[in-house]
């Protein structure tokens, strides 16, 4: 899964085939609508390929991405993107304050019927 922010929209990936121009499709997971289809230039960064999407991501949403080559539109990468403006990825969690820990002080209490 790739993490982007509302300002930094660079996605690095390892494609099946390296192409200089690719077609990017972004589908919002919440609405299931393909919101963008863009032809983008790619940049090789070591073993990865990098693209910068020209799309307005909404913070807190997941997106499906598919990348195809521009010649015959064959899919060369498929992945998922999450948008957040949080920068501390070491402590990042998508389920913040959803899980509450069990109170261990009453762990030995039970009811006998």
C-alpha positions as a Python dict, from the first residue, in 0.01 Angstrom:
ca = {
    (1, 'X'): (0, 0, 0),
    (2, 'X'): (120, 348, -85),
    (3, 'X'): (72, 646, 145),
    (4, 'X'): (25, 990, -10),
    (5, 'X'): (-65, 1328, 134),
    (6, 'X'): (-291, 1596, -3),
    (7, 'X'): (19, 1783, -121),
    (8, 'X'): (273, 1506, -201),
    (9, 'X'): (115, 1274, -459),
    (10, 'X'): (424, 1079, -566),
    (11, 'X'): (376, 703, -598),
    (12, 'X'): (675, 468, -626),
    (13, 'X'): (615, 117, -754),
    (14, 'X'): (781, -181, -920),
    (15, 'X'): (610, -242, -1256),
    (16, 'X'): (592, -560, -1459),
    (17, 'X'): (736, -369, -1756),
    (18, 'X'): (914, -32, -1746),
    (19, 'X'): (754, 219, -1982),
    (20, 'X'): (832, 589, -2027),
    (21, 'X'): (465, 690, -2040),
    (22, 'X'): (185, 522, -1845),
    (23, 'X'): (-189, 559, -1797),
    (24, 'X'): (-298, 593, -1432),
    (25, 'X'): (-652, 509, -1318),
    (26, 'X'): (-759, 607, -966),
    (27, 'X'): (-1075, 458, -816),
    (28, 'X'): (-1214, 583, -485),
    (29, 'X'): (-1279, 280, -265),
    (30, 'X'): (-1561, 452, -76),
    (31, 'X'): (-1765, 562, -378),
    (32, 'X'): (-1634, 297, -622),
    (33, 'X'): (-1605, 562, -893),
    (34, 'X'): (-1304, 587, -1122),
    (35, 'X'): (-1220, 949, -1067),
    (36, 'X'): (-918, 996, -1288),
    (37, 'X'): (-754, 855, -1597),
    (38, 'X'): (-427, 1031, -1670),
    (39, 'X'): (-135, 978, -1903),
    (40, 'X'): (180, 1045, -1702),
    (41, 'X'): (554, 1037, -1759),
    (42, 'X'): (751, 804, -1536),
    (43, 'X'): (1088, 846, -1366),
    (44, 'X'): (1315, 555, -1275),
    (45, 'X'): (1446, 583, -918),
    (46, 'X'): (1680, 291, -853),
    (47, 'X'): (1471, -27, -872),
    (48, 'X'): (1145, 168, -858),
    (49, 'X'): (944, 376, -1101),
    (50, 'X'): (798, 702, -975),
    (51, 'X'): (492, 895, -1095),
    (52, 'X'): (322, 1204, -958),
    (53, 'X'): (-55, 1199, -984),
    (54, 'X'): (-245, 1513, -1083),
    (55, 'X'): (-542, 1425, -863),
    (56, 'X'): (-701, 1575, -551),
    (57, 'X'): (-684, 1304, -285),
    (58, 'X'): (-920, 1329, 13),
    (59, 'X'): (-758, 1274, 351),
    (60, 'X'): (-858, 951, 523),
    (61, 'X'): (-970, 770, 208),
    (62, 'X'): (-842, 461, 30),
    (63, 'X'): (-800, 443, -347),
    (64, 'X'): (-734, 161, -591),
    (65, 'X'): (-480, 241, -860),
    (66, 'X'): (-407, 61, -1183),
    (67, 'X'): (-125, 161, -1412),
    (68, 'X'): (-114, 51, -1774),
    (69, 'X'): (119, 125, -2060),
    (70, 'X'): (1, 393, -2299),
    (71, 'X'): (48, 187, -2615),
    (72, 'X'): (-202, -98, -2568),
    (73, 'X'): (-334, -17, -2217),
    (74, 'X'): (-201, -346, -2074),
    (75, 'X'): (-196, -341, -1694),
    (76, 'X'): (157, -327, -1554),
    (77, 'X'): (79, -245, -1189),
    (78, 'X'): (-213, -264, -948),
    (79, 'X'): (-211, -131, -594),
    (80, 'X'): (-382, 59, -316),
    (81, 'X'): (-327, 415, -192),
    (82, 'X'): (-417, 575, 142),
    (83, 'X'): (-421, 954, 181),
    (84, 'X'): (-315, 1111, 512),
    (85, 'X'): (-145, 1432, 619),
    (86, 'X'): (11, 1261, 920),
    (87, 'X'): (389, 1257, 886),
    (88, 'X'): (495, 1026, 1171),
    (89, 'X'): (456, 695, 986),
    (90, 'X'): (628, 499, 1266),
    (91, 'X'): (330, 563, 1497),
    (92, 'X'): (63, 583, 1227),
    (93, 'X'): (-244, 364, 1260),
    (94, 'X'): (-562, 360, 1053),
    (95, 'X'): (-773, 246, 1349),
    (96, 'X'): (-674, 513, 1602),
    (97, 'X'): (-906, 513, 1910),
    (98, 'X'): (-1114, 226, 1769),
    (99, 'X'): (-965, -49, 1986),
    (100, 'X'): (-995, -26, 2364),
    (101, 'X'): (-782, -248, 2583),
    (102, 'X'): (-955, -487, 2823),
    (103, 'X'): (-941, -376, 3186),
    (104, 'X'): (-731, -643, 3360),
    (105, 'X'): (-827, -547, 3717),
    (106, 'X'): (-1149, -750, 3695),
    (107, 'X'): (-1002, -1034, 3490),
    (108, 'X'): (-1071, -1303, 3753),
    (109, 'X'): (-1440, -1221, 3804),
    (110, 'X'): (-1703, -1444, 3654),
    (111, 'X'): (-2068, -1526, 3715),
    (112, 'X'): (-2183, -1868, 3838),
    (113, 'X'): (-2540, -1954, 3748),
}
